[in-house]
Amino acid sequence: MAVLIDWVFCWFIASFVVRFTDALGSVSTVTLLLWMLLGVVGGWLFARTPGMMFLRMGVARVDVGGTRVGLWRAAVRTLLTAFVLPAALVDQDGRGMHDRATGTAVIMA
């Protein structure tokens, strides 16, 4: 659900941006770029995206408690979600494959 909230948020912004310039592409392309930027920056700086914040969720490292997710983990996690391993693919513990690959987990915050 958090991904949907983030996607709709980015879609509204992309719709506004594309009205003034098509340099970045169509609404769908700009939406994806904004969603990826939101995922990286939100995960890196705040350990959550606006959608996660609305649902009182966050993302945390599983190997070192209390440590920030970090730029590279946030970037890889977002890229895997966008292109390779959707969050819908979960293991027996309920962690998404993108979280397993980056050593992170979604938490209730």
C-alpha positions as CSV (number, residue, x, y, z in Angstrom):
1,M,0.0,0.0,0.0
2,A,2.9,2.4,0.8
3,V,4.2,1.9,-2.8
4,L,0.8,2.8,-4.2
5,I,0.7,6.0,-2.1
6,D,4.2,6.9,-3.2
7,W,3.4,6.2,-6.8
8,V,0.2,8.3,-6.8
9,F,2.2,11.1,-5.1
10,C,4.9,11.0,-7.8
11,W,2.2,10.7,-10.6
12,F,0.6,14.0,-9.5
13,I,4.0,15.7,-9.5
14,A,4.9,14.2,-12.8
15,S,1.6,15.3,-14.4
16,F,2.4,18.8,-13.3
17,V,6.0,18.7,-14.5
18,V,5.1,17.3,-17.9
19,R,2.7,20.2,-18.5
20,F,5.7,22.6,-18.7
21,T,8.4,20.4,-20.3
22,D,8.7,17.1,-22.0
23,A,12.5,17.0,-21.7
24,L,12.3,14.0,-19.2
25,G,9.7,12.1,-21.2
26,S,6.1,11.2,-20.7
27,V,4.2,11.2,-17.5
28,S,4.9,7.5,-16.9
29,T,8.6,8.0,-17.3
30,V,8.8,11.0,-15.0
31,T,6.6,9.2,-12.5
32,L,9.1,6.3,-12.4
33,L,12.1,8.6,-12.1
34,L,10.5,10.5,-9.3
35,W,9.4,7.3,-7.5
36,M,13.0,6.0,-7.7
37,L,14.4,9.3,-6.4
38,L,11.8,9.3,-3.6
39,G,12.7,5.7,-2.7
40,V,16.5,6.4,-2.6
41,V,16.3,9.8,-0.8
42,G,13.6,8.7,1.6
43,G,15.3,5.4,2.5
44,W,18.7,7.0,2.8
45,L,17.8,10.1,4.8
46,F,14.6,9.3,6.7
47,A,14.4,5.4,6.6
48,R,11.0,5.8,5.1
49,T,9.1,7.2,2.1
50,P,6.0,9.4,2.5
51,G,3.8,6.3,1.9
52,M,5.6,4.4,4.6
53,M,5.3,7.4,6.9
54,F,1.6,7.6,6.3
55,L,1.2,3.9,7.2
56,R,3.6,4.2,10.2
57,M,6.2,2.0,8.6
58,G,9.9,2.3,8.0
59,V,12.9,0.4,6.7
60,A,15.8,-0.7,8.8
61,R,19.1,-2.7,8.5
62,V,18.9,-6.2,10.0
63,D,22.6,-6.7,10.5
64,V,23.3,-3.6,12.7
65,G,20.4,-2.3,14.8
66,G,19.9,1.4,15.1
67,T,22.1,2.2,12.1
68,R,20.9,4.1,9.1
69,V,20.0,2.2,5.9
70,G,22.6,4.2,4.0
71,L,22.8,5.5,0.4
72,W,23.9,2.3,-1.4
73,R,21.3,0.1,0.4
74,A,18.5,2.5,-0.3
75,A,19.6,2.8,-4.0
76,V,20.0,-0.9,-4.5
77,R,16.7,-1.6,-2.7
78,T,14.8,0.9,-4.9
79,L,16.4,-0.4,-8.1
80,L,15.6,-4.0,-7.3
81,T,12.0,-3.1,-6.4
82,A,11.6,-1.1,-9.7
83,F,13.3,-3.4,-12.1
84,V,14.0,-6.9,-10.8
85,L,12.5,-8.1,-7.5
86,P,9.1,-6.7,-6.7
87,A,8.1,-6.4,-3.1
88,A,5.3,-8.9,-3.7
89,L,7.9,-11.7,-3.8
90,V,8.4,-12.6,-0.2
91,D,10.2,-15.3,1.7
92,Q,8.9,-17.5,4.5
93,D,9.5,-14.6,7.0
94,G,7.5,-12.1,5.0
95,R,10.5,-10.1,3.8
96,G,10.6,-9.0,0.2
97,M,13.4,-10.3,-1.9
98,H,14.7,-6.7,-2.4
99,D,15.0,-6.5,1.4
100,R,16.8,-9.9,1.7
101,A,19.3,-8.8,-1.0
102,T,20.1,-5.5,0.8
103,G,20.0,-6.7,4.4
104,T,17.0,-4.6,5.3
105,A,13.5,-5.1,6.5
106,V,10.3,-3.2,6.6
107,I,9.3,-2.4,10.2
108,M,6.4,-0.8,12.0
109,A,7.6,2.5,13.3
